[in-house]
Amino acid sequence: MKFGIFYELQLPRPWAEDSEYRLIQNALSQVELADRLGYDYAWEVEHHFLEEYSHSSAPEVFLAAASQRTKQIRLGHGIIQLPTNHPARVAERVSTLDLVSSGRVEFGIGEGSSVTELHPFDRRFRDKRAIWEDAVRAIMPMFTRESWSYEGEYFKFPARNVLPKPYQKPHPPLWVACSQLETIQMAGQRGLGALGFQFVSPEAARAWMHAYYNAYVHHYEPLTEYQPNPNIAVVSGFMCAPTDEEAQRRAEGWTFFQFALMFYNTHGPVDPGTVNLWDEYQAWRQTPKGQEAIQRGVSGGLIGSPETIRQRLRKFADSHVDQVILLNQAGNNTHADICESLELFAKEVMPEFHEQDAEHQRWKQAVLNREIELEEIDTKPFWQPSNQTPSSKLKEQGVSAVEAAAPKA
């Protein structure tokens, strides 16, 4: 199993004049530390206009800066929003980052998550999947062809040589955001790495892993010509401390992360500067449902002592997840706590699972070669309200927005 770290660049109010400066400088220092400690990936999101939840609107700039402070760690776009970016600019920026990082880029792509982000770029929420598919078809040949033109429904591009070309040939590994569980099966069918959130149970993890690999092995249907990347990575709340109690105390930001995510996915655009999400979160956490969700959140995920996290990770390993992405830059989690958490995990936990990766790779290759046949498991019992579910649909299901976002142990 491999391990990544994950950045939304969250910044709850109140803001000082230098808050964003300190946020970004601390995050770069954390990536540099993770590289020295032997972590495998650093993932950076792209979001726009989402105050407090994410101040990461130019991930290629952040990752380029990180590339000059690190040597080994892979630098992941998790993800680039294809509906809000022109295909040629995406190819240019990804290739340039791959060159300045000496071939360490992971190319994650996605649709965008809300009308708050999409509408200012003249994109309709209902069209985002179709735009994403059109963009994939337009972009991928740009990495390899000296002359490429494209005529699609949403993008039209005259014959040009898109420069530069990436260091990795034919292109950096491809991933897709899977914030909706059912997208995992689509990712397998398309031959894309799946970037998703932690499964709610070992049974759910097994079902979705089987669905992903069976879709890849038996129903492979790429959108266009590209190098497939059969991999599954899951994001989990993370804080490692000497005791469970100390880890839970330090990990309050994990529940703010989920509260803010669901807020933006269940509300229409809000007038800039009129909502203080941190104050909204503080009020919610005093309610009985808030208390319940927070307790469930900090006692779940990968939040705890090294031994507690080790036991939970063994369940991930049993389900054959390729990578666990650790999220502890969230809410008001402090720079010191984040660094101490990364150091303790790297010393006490990570070596055991790194050592098992060769065995996992042999299992995966046997599955891809059809030497191991995976059981077809019905995934419907394991569907759940996703981070993308509209608030009206959640109400029909009798689920509040925050309850839907709350992590399960």
C-alpha positions in Angstrom: 0.0 0.0 0.0 1.2 3.5 -0.8 0.3 6.7 1.0 -0.5 10.2 -0.1 -1.2 13.5 1.6 -4.1 15.8 0.5 -4.6 19.5 0.3 -7.7 21.7 0.0 -5.9 24.6 1.5 -8.7 25.2 4.0 -8.8 28.6 5.8 -11.6 29.2 8.3 -12.4 32.8 9.3 -11.3 35.1 10.8 -8.6 36.0 8.3 -5.6 38.1 9.0 -3.7 40.0 6.2 -1.1 37.3 6.0 -3.4 34.2 6.6 -3.2 32.9 3.0 0.6 33.4 2.9 1.1 31.4 6.1 -1.3 28.7 4.9 0.5 28.1 1.6 4.0 28.3 3.1 3.1 25.8 5.9 1.6 23.5 3.3 4.7 23.6 1.2 6.8 22.8 4.3 4.5 19.9 5.1 5.0 18.5 1.5 8.7 18.9 1.9 8.6 17.0 5.2 6.5 14.2 3.7 9.0 13.8 0.9 11.9 13.4 3.4 9.8 10.9 5.4 9.1 8.7 2.4 5.4 9.4 1.6 4.5 8.5 -1.9 2.1 11.2 -3.2 1.0 14.8 -2.5 -2.4 15.7 -3.9 -3.7 19.2 -4.5 -7.3 20.1 -5.5 -8.7 22.7 -7.8 -11.6 24.8 -6.5 -12.9 28.3 -7.2 -14.8 30.8 -5.0 -15.3 28.4 -2.1 -14.5 30.7 0.9 -12.9 28.9 3.9 -13.4 25.5 2.4 -10.7 25.7 -0.3 -8.3 28.4 -1.3 -6.6 26.2 -3.9 -7.5 27.7 -7.2 -4.1 27.4 -9.0 -2.9 23.9 -8.1 -0.3 23.9 -10.9 1.5 26.8 -9.2 1.5 25.2 -5.8 2.7 21.8 -7.2 5.4 23.5 -9.2 6.7 25.2 -6.1 6.5 21.8 -4.2 8.5 20.2 -7.0 11.5 22.4 -6.3 11.5 21.5 -2.6 11.1 17.8 -3.0 12.9 14.9 -4.7 10.8 11.7 -4.8 7.2 12.4 -3.9 4.7 12.1 -6.7 2.8 15.4 -7.3 -0.9 14.8 -8.0 -3.6 17.0 -9.4 -6.6 15.8 -7.4 -8.2 17.1 -9.6 -8.1 19.6 -12.5 -11.6 20.7 -13.3 -12.0 20.1 -17.0 -15.2 22.1 -17.5 -13.6 25.3 -16.3 -10.3 24.9 -18.2 -9.5 25.0 -21.9 -8.1 21.6 -23.0 -4.9 23.1 -24.6 -4.1 25.1 -21.4 -4.6 21.9 -19.3 -2.1 20.0 -21.6 0.4 22.8 -21.5 0.4 23.2 -17.7 0.5 19.5 -17.0 3.4 18.9 -19.4 5.3 21.9 -18.0 4.8 20.6 -14.4 5.9 17.2 -15.5 9.1 18.7 -17.0 10.0 20.9 -14.0 9.4 17.9 -11.6 11.4 15.4 -13.6 8.4 13.3 -14.4 6.6 13.1 -11.1 3.1 14.3 -12.1 -0.2 12.4 -11.5 -3.0 13.7 -13.8 -6.3 13.7 -11.9 -9.3 15.0 -13.7 -12.9 15.8 -12.7 -16.1 17.6 -13.5 -16.4 20.3 -10.8 -18.8 20.1 -7.8 -21.3 22.9 -7.7 -23.0 25.8 -9.5 -20.9 28.2 -7.4 -17.8 27.1 -9.3 -19.3 26.2 -12.7 -21.6 29.1 -13.5 -19.0 31.9 -13.5 -17.2 29.9 -16.3 -20.5 29.7 -18.4 -20.9 26.0 -17.6 -24.2 24.4 -16.6 -24.2 21.9 -13.8 -26.3 19.5 -15.8 -23.7 19.4 -18.6 -20.6 18.8 -16.6 -20.2 15.0 -17.3 -20.6 15.6 -21.1 -18.2 18.5 -21.0 -15.7 16.4 -19.0 -15.9 13.6 -21.6 -15.5 16.0 -24.5 -12.4 17.5 -22.8 -10.8 14.2 -22.2 -11.1 13.4 -25.9 -9.7 16.8 -26.8 -6.7 16.7 -24.4 -5.1 13.3 -24.6 -3.8 13.5 -28.1 -2.2 16.8 -27.3 0.4 15.0 -25.2 1.7 12.9 -28.1 0.8 14.4 -31.5 2.7 17.1 -33.3 -0.5 18.2 -35.1 -3.9 17.8 -33.5 -7.3 19.3 -34.3 -10.6 18.6 -32.6 -14.3 19.1 -33.3 -16.5 18.2 -30.3 -19.8 19.3 -28.8 -18.2 21.7 -26.3 -14.6 22.2 -27.6 -13.3 23.1 -31.1 -9.6 23.3 -31.7 -7.8 24.0 -34.9 -4.7 22.0 -35.9 -1.8 23.0 -33.7 1.2 21.4 -32.0 0.5 21.8 -28.2 3.8 22.4 -26.5 5.7 21.4 -24.4 5.2 17.6 -24.3 5.4 15.8 -21.0 8.5 14.1 -19.6 6.5 10.9 -18.9 5.6 9.0 -22.0 3.0 8.9 -23.4 1.6 11.1 -20.6 1.3 11.2 -16.7 -0.9 8.6 -15.1 -4.6 9.4 -15.4 -7.1 9.5 -12.5 -10.7 10.6 -12.1 -12.5 12.0 -9.1 -15.0 9.5 -7.6 -16.9 11.5 -5.0 -20.0 9.5 -6.0 -19.5 5.8 -5.3 -21.1 4.7 -8.6 -18.3 6.6 -10.4 -15.8 4.0 -9.2 -17.3 1.4 -11.6 -17.2 4.0 -14.5 -13.5 4.7 -13.7 -12.7 1.0 -14.0 -14.5 0.8 -17.3 -12.6 3.8 -18.6 -9.3 2.5 -17.4 -8.7 5.5 -15.1 -7.4 5.5 -11.6 -10.2 6.1 -9.1 -9.8 8.9 -6.5 -12.6 8.4 -3.9 -13.5 8.8 -0.2 -13.1 6.2 2.5 -15.6 3.3 2.3 -18.1 2.9 5.1 -17.2 -0.7 5.8 -14.9 -3.5 4.8 -17.8 -5.2 3.0 -18.4 -2.0 0.9 -14.7 -1.7 0.1 -14.7 -5.3 -1.1 -17.8 -4.8 -3.3 -16.5 -1.6 -4.9 -13.0 -3.0 -5.4 -14.5 -6.0 -7.2 -16.8 -3.8 -9.3 -13.8 -1.6 -10.3 -11.5 -4.4 -11.4 -14.3 -6.4 -13.1 -15.3 -3.4 -15.1 -11.7 -2.9 -16.1 -11.0 -6.5 -17.0 -14.3 -7.4 -18.6 -15.8 -4.1 -19.9 -12.9 -1.9 -20.7 -14.1 1.0 -22.9 -11.7 4.0 -22.9 -13.0 7.4 -23.9 -10.1 7.8 -26.4 -6.6 6.5 -26.8 -4.5 6.8 -23.6 -2.4 4.7 -21.2 -4.7 3.0 -18.7 -4.0 3.4 -15.0 -5.8 0.6 -12.9 -5.5 2.0 -9.4 -7.8 2.9 -6.5 -7.0 5.5 -3.9 -9.2 6.6 -1.0 -9.1 9.8 1.0 -9.5 9.4 4.8 -9.5 11.8 7.7 -6.2 11.5 9.4 -4.4 12.5 12.6 -1.8 10.3 14.3 -0.9 11.1 18.0 0.5 9.1 20.9 -3.0 8.3 22.2 -6.5 8.1 20.7 -7.7 10.9 22.9 -4.9 13.3 21.8 -5.5 12.4 18.1 -9.2 13.1 18.4 -8.5 16.4 20.1 -6.2 17.5 17.4 -8.5 16.3 14.5 -11.4 18.7 14.9 -10.7 20.1 11.5 -11.8 16.8 9.8 -15.5 17.5 10.7 -15.2 21.1 9.6 -13.9 19.8 6.2 -17.0 17.7 5.7 -19.4 20.4 7.0 -18.0 23.0 4.6 -18.0 20.5 1.7 -21.6 19.7 2.1 -22.6 23.3 2.7 -21.3 24.3 -0.7 -22.9 21.3 -2.4 -26.3 21.8 -0.9 -26.6 25.6 -1.1 -26.8 27.8 -4.2 -24.2 30.5 -4.6 -23.9 32.8 -1.6 -23.1 36.5 -1.7 -19.3 36.8 -1.2 -18.4 37.6 2.4 -21.9 37.1 3.8 -21.4 33.7 5.3 -18.9 32.8 8.1 -18.6 29.0 7.7 -16.5 28.6 10.9 -19.3 30.4 12.9 -21.9 28.2 11.2 -19.9 25.1 12.1 -19.5 26.2 15.7 -23.3 26.7 16.0 -24.0 23.3 14.3 -21.6 21.4 16.5 -23.5 22.4 19.6 -26.7 20.7 18.4 -27.4 17.0 19.3 -26.9 15.9 15.7 -23.7 17.9 15.4 -22.4 16.3 18.6 -23.2 12.9 17.3 -21.6 13.5 13.9 -18.5 14.9 15.4 -18.1 12.0 17.8 -18.6 9.6 14.9 -16.1 11.6 12.8 -13.2 11.9 15.2 -13.6 8.2 16.3 -13.6 7.0 12.7 -11.2 7.4 9.7 -7.5 7.1 10.5 -7.6 9.2 13.6 -5.9 7.7 16.6 -2.8 6.2 18.1 -0.3 4.3 15.8 -1.8 1.0 17.0 -5.4 2.2 16.3 -4.5 3.4 12.8 -2.5 0.2 12.1 -5.5 -1.9 12.9 -7.8 0.1 10.6 -5.3 0.2 7.8 -5.1 -3.6 7.8 -8.8 -3.6 6.7 -7.8 -1.3 3.8 -5.0 -3.7 2.9 -7.4 -6.7 3.0 -9.6 -5.0 0.5 -6.6 -4.4 -1.9 -6.8 -0.6 -2.0 -3.7 0.7 -3.8 -3.3 4.0 -1.9 -4.6 5.7 1.2 -4.6 9.5 1.0 -4.3 11.1 4.4 -6.2 14.4 5.0 -5.1 16.3 8.0 -4.8 19.9 6.7 -8.4 20.7 7.5 -10.2 23.3 9.5 -7.9 24.9 12.1 -5.6 21.9 12.5 -2.3 23.4 13.4 0.9 23.2 11.4 2.8 21.7 14.4 0.1 19.0 14.9 0.1 18.1 11.2 3.9 17.7 11.1 4.0 15.7 14.3 1.3 13.4 12.9 3.2 12.9 9.6 6.4 12.1 11.5 4.8 9.6 14.0 2.9 7.8 11.3 6.0 7.5 9.1 8.0 6.1 11.9 5.5 3.7 13.6 2.9 2.7 10.9 3.9 3.3 7.3 6.8 0.8 7.1 4.6 -2.3 7.6 2.3 -1.4 4.7 5.1 -0.3 2.4 6.7 -3.7 2.9 3.4 -5.3 1.8 3.1 -3.4 -1.5 5.1 -5.9 -3.6 2.7 -8.7 -2.6 -0.3 -6.4 -3.4 1.2 -5.6 -6.9 1.5 -9.4 -7.6 -2.2 -9.9 -6.6 -3.2 -7.0 -8.8 -1.3 -8.2 -11.8 -2.8 -11.7 -11.5 -6.3 -10.0 -11.5 -5.5 -7.9 -14.6 -4.1 -11.0 -16.3 -7.3 -12.9 -15.4 -5.4 -15.5 -13.4 -7.6 -14.5 -10.5 -11.3 -14.1 -11.1 -13.1 -11.7 -8.7 -16.6 -12.4 -7.6 -19.4 -10.2 -9.0 -20.9 -8.4 -6.0 -24.0 -6.3 -6.1 -22.9 -2.8 -5.1 -26.4 -1.4 -4.6 -26.6 -2.2 -0.8 -23.5 -0.1 -0.4 -24.6 3.0 -2.2 -24.9 6.1 0.1 -25.8 9.8 -0.2 -22.7 11.2 -1.9 -20.9 14.5 -1.6 -22.6 15.5 -4.8 -26.2 14.7 -3.9 -28.4 17.8 -4.2 -30.1 19.0 -1.0 -33.6 18.3 -2.4 -32.7 14.6 -3.0 -31.2 14.3 0.5 -34.5 15.7 1.9 -36.4 13.1 0.0 -34.2 10.4 1.6 -34.7 11.9 5.1 -31.0 12.7 5.5 -29.7 16.1 6.5 -26.8 17.6 4.6 -24.4 17.3 7.5 -25.4 13.8 8.4 -24.7 12.8 4.8 -21.2 14.4 5.0 -20.4 12.9 8.4 -17.8 10.1 8.3 -18.7 6.6 9.4 -16.4 4.6 11.7 
